[in-house]
Amino acid sequence: MAEGEKGRPDVAGMAARGDAAGLIGAVKGAGQETESDILDALIGIGEPAVPVLIRALRDGDEQVQMIASIALGKIGKPGVLPLVRAFREKDGLVRVKIAEILAGIGDPALGEITSGLRDPDEEVRVLSALVLGEIRDPRTVDPLLAALADGSGNVRAQAAISLGELGDPRATTALENLAGNDPDPTVRQVAGNALLRILEVAEDPEKP
């Protein structure tokens, strides 16, 4: 790690070189001011920093994880594709963190997250349905309705929950069918709860 004045890491120099790995290495033990400078530098590097930041999500240091998460969210659209690729890895904890980041990015990530509903991996489909619900965009209703026919009860349940969170009346008929006919009792219960949520929103549009 390069050092500047008084033993502080040379954040400006690493930023100029695009040294994202060096910047991440300087996070541990950094004071608030240095941490802020490192975050700004990582965001400034942009897309080339994304692979390093994704690896940093696996770091055992919570400070490093936090900086990486914030930077990935701020980089936004340029980082969506690498994030989605990492989202489909086998590391469950990293998947959850990436799901949160993608939900925060929102609209620029919508198409890639929607494609996750068709992923062969059940966990990816579940997390994709969860993220689409958190984005709260009306365009997610149709993909989530399609996910109600997924072969996995876990995916159907999460799609129903997300549709309930969206509160869109277009989902009413499909959720009624799911609540009455799904072979999985948990899915039936979740669908019924989601349906009630939509009816509550219809009666009181201001309901959070």
C-alpha positions as MATLAB code, in Angstrom:
seq = 'MAEGEKGRPDVAGMAARGDAAGLIGAVKGAGQETESDILDALIGIGEPAVPVLIRALRDGDEQVQMIASIALGKIGKPGVLPLVRAFREKDGLVRVKIAEILAGIGDPALGEITSGLRDPDEEVRVLSALVLGEIRDPRTVDPLLAALADGSGNVRAQAAISLGELGDPRATTALENLAGNDPDPTVRQVAGNALLRILEVAEDPEKP';
ca = [
       0.000    0.000    0.000;
       1.473    3.340   -1.047;
       1.739    5.926    1.711;
       1.456    9.698    1.489;
       2.174   12.339    4.080;
       2.409   11.341    7.754;
       1.918    7.663    6.996;
      -1.534    8.120    5.452;
      -2.286    5.981    2.389;
      -1.665    7.760   -0.895;
      -5.312    7.755   -1.904;
      -4.852   10.366   -4.630;
      -1.997    8.430   -6.193;
      -3.878    5.131   -6.146;
      -6.949    6.837   -7.595;
      -4.851    8.319  -10.419;
      -3.453    4.860  -11.192;
      -6.873    3.214  -10.980;
      -5.553    0.974   -8.210;
      -8.870   -0.257   -6.785;
      -7.205   -3.181   -5.002;
      -4.800   -0.838   -3.250;
      -7.644    1.425   -2.196;
      -9.603   -1.503   -0.757;
      -6.472   -2.649    1.065;
      -6.211    0.806    2.642;
      -9.728    0.659    4.099;
      -8.910   -1.514    7.109;
      -8.201    0.693   10.071;
      -8.702    3.892    8.090;
     -10.118    6.915    9.866;
     -13.383    8.489    8.790;
     -11.749   11.157    6.609;
      -9.487    8.669    4.832;
     -12.371    6.231    4.441;
     -14.441    8.944    2.761;
     -11.561    9.764    0.407;
     -11.151    6.081   -0.467;
     -14.863    5.753   -1.205;
     -14.796    8.793   -3.496;
     -11.733    7.389   -5.273;
     -13.364    3.998   -5.858;
     -16.507    5.626   -7.209;
     -14.311    7.769   -9.468;
     -12.575    4.706  -10.899;
     -16.026    3.368  -11.805;
     -16.620    0.184  -13.770;
     -12.976   -1.037  -13.729;
     -13.219   -1.172   -9.926;
     -16.302   -3.422   -9.916;
     -14.553   -6.853   -9.948;
     -12.338   -5.776   -7.034;
     -15.362   -4.444   -5.138;
     -17.311   -7.665   -5.659;
     -14.391   -9.662   -4.270;
     -14.304   -7.238   -1.322;
     -17.860   -8.233   -0.420;
     -16.359  -11.556    0.698;
     -13.850   -9.878    3.011;
     -14.171  -10.730    6.673;
     -13.807   -7.061    7.632;
     -17.186   -5.315    7.928;
     -15.640   -1.930    7.148;
     -14.337   -3.254    3.834;
     -17.701   -4.841    3.010;
     -19.507   -1.590    3.758;
     -17.235    0.549    1.568;
     -17.473   -1.981   -1.270;
     -21.274   -2.097   -1.021;
     -21.642    1.688   -1.033;
     -19.208    2.095   -3.924;
     -20.979   -0.541   -6.016;
     -24.322    1.141   -5.406;
     -22.929    4.566   -6.345;
     -21.200    3.294   -9.488;
     -24.659    2.147  -10.547;
     -25.438    1.230  -14.144;
     -21.859    0.508  -15.329;
     -21.598   -2.104  -12.601;
     -24.903   -3.858  -13.224;
     -23.701   -6.613  -15.564;
     -20.729   -7.648  -13.393;
     -22.999   -7.541  -10.346;
     -25.591   -9.772  -11.993;
     -22.894  -12.234  -13.035;
     -21.647  -12.328   -9.444;
     -25.247  -12.582   -8.230;
     -25.397  -15.947   -9.978;
     -22.403  -17.352   -8.118;
     -22.693  -20.017   -5.433;
     -21.797  -17.789   -2.481;
     -25.140  -17.278   -0.729;
     -24.068  -14.422    1.577;
     -22.556  -12.470   -1.304;
     -25.720  -13.064   -3.319;
     -27.822  -11.457   -0.604;
     -25.543   -8.405   -0.449;
     -25.577   -8.053   -4.220;
     -29.368   -8.345   -4.241;
     -29.524   -5.387   -1.848;
     -27.149   -3.372   -4.039;
     -29.104   -4.143   -7.210;
     -32.354   -3.154   -5.501;
     -30.717    0.153   -4.575;
     -29.554    0.741   -8.156;
     -33.142    0.166   -9.262;
     -34.196    1.035  -12.808;
     -30.821    0.597  -14.561;
     -30.650   -2.952  -13.198;
     -34.244   -3.902  -13.958;
     -33.736   -5.853  -17.179;
     -30.859   -7.912  -15.839;
     -32.674   -8.737  -12.606;
     -35.794   -9.753  -14.525;
     -33.723  -12.197  -16.564;
     -32.720  -13.800  -13.249;
     -36.275  -15.125  -12.911;
     -35.388  -17.568  -15.702;
     -32.069  -18.681  -14.225;
     -31.609  -22.460  -13.759;
     -30.579  -21.863  -10.135;
     -33.573  -21.741   -7.782;
     -31.866  -19.389   -5.325;
     -31.133  -16.875   -8.089;
     -34.803  -16.945   -9.111;
     -35.937  -16.433   -5.512;
     -33.576  -13.505   -4.945;
     -34.505  -11.991   -8.318;
     -38.177  -12.062   -7.325;
     -37.302  -10.487   -3.980;
     -35.291   -7.668   -5.587;
     -38.029   -6.924   -8.129;
     -40.470   -6.474   -5.269;
     -38.115   -4.088   -3.499;
     -37.623   -1.961   -6.614;
     -41.380   -1.233   -6.572;
     -41.648   -0.600  -10.329;
     -44.968   -1.373  -12.112;
     -42.984   -2.960  -14.951;
     -42.060   -5.824  -12.632;
     -45.663   -7.010  -12.287;
     -45.792   -9.087  -15.494;
     -42.476  -10.923  -14.869;
     -43.548  -11.656  -11.295;
     -46.927  -12.941  -12.488;
     -45.088  -15.301  -14.833;
     -42.953  -16.465  -11.881;
     -46.114  -17.639  -10.095;
     -46.015  -20.616  -12.461;
     -42.431  -21.531  -11.507;
     -41.805  -25.165  -10.636;
     -40.293  -24.162   -7.296;
     -42.642  -23.393   -4.421;
     -40.006  -21.055   -2.965;
     -39.974  -18.984   -6.149;
     -43.785  -18.898   -6.350;
     -43.961  -17.801   -2.719;
     -41.441  -14.991   -3.152;
     -43.114  -13.806   -6.367;
     -46.436  -13.674   -4.490;
     -44.871  -11.729   -1.609;
     -43.341   -9.233   -4.047;
     -46.642   -8.787   -5.868;
     -48.275   -8.081   -2.534;
     -45.631   -5.463   -1.779;
     -46.269   -3.840   -5.149;
     -49.993   -3.677   -4.369;
     -50.948   -3.738   -8.049;
     -54.538   -4.944   -8.687;
     -53.422   -6.667  -11.903;
     -52.135   -9.485   -9.687;
     -55.486  -10.088   -7.945;
     -56.831  -12.915  -10.131;
     -53.533  -14.785  -10.302;
     -53.068  -14.588   -6.533;
     -56.646  -15.771   -5.962;
     -55.924  -18.814   -8.120;
     -52.646  -19.465   -6.319;
     -54.227  -19.079   -2.876;
     -56.934  -21.565   -3.764;
     -55.154  -24.107   -5.909;
     -51.389  -24.243   -5.320;
     -50.261  -27.701   -4.127;
     -47.942  -26.151   -1.541;
     -49.780  -25.000    1.628;
     -47.110  -22.393    2.351;
     -47.534  -20.878   -1.103;
     -51.311  -20.827   -0.646;
     -50.949  -18.979    2.645;
     -48.430  -16.478    1.260;
     -50.588  -15.840   -1.801;
     -53.608  -15.216    0.422;
     -51.642  -12.721    2.498;
     -50.415  -10.968   -0.641;
     -53.965  -10.760   -1.939;
     -55.124   -9.163    1.317;
     -52.280   -6.666    1.027;
     -53.404   -5.659   -2.476;
     -57.022   -5.268   -1.324;
     -55.855   -3.098    1.586;
     -53.878   -0.869   -0.774;
     -56.910   -0.583   -3.082;
     -59.007    0.622   -0.137;
     -56.311    2.962    1.177;
     -53.760    3.993   -1.509;
     -51.769    5.909    1.122;
     -51.133    2.714    3.135;
     -47.351    2.089    3.307;
];
